[in-house]
Amino acid sequence: MKKHKGKKEEPSTVIQLAAAMQALGLYNGQNTEEEHQAEAARIGGEAYHYMLLVNALLGGVESEALHADSSGVKLGGFAYPPK
């Protein structure tokens, strides 16, 4: 675990990951412990379910970043992204 200013950083929970995905419109479930437990049991375990959520969130954020980068925003008089 990383430490920031003496505080130990804990990994995100599946509830937190799914909430972040909901904010991006990438998760349509109820985001309850029961739902995550059932999905973990269905696909083969909590660690696998956690890994899938983390990777899905990462993929969604990367996609949003690509869209933002290609938006043609001008920063300080310079076109972004540079041509």
Buried (B, 14 or more C-beta within 10 A) or exposed (E): EEEEEEEEEEEBEBBBBBEBBEEEEBBEEEBEEEBBEEBBEEEEEBEEBBEBBBEBBEEBBEEEEEEEEEEEEEEEEEEBEEE
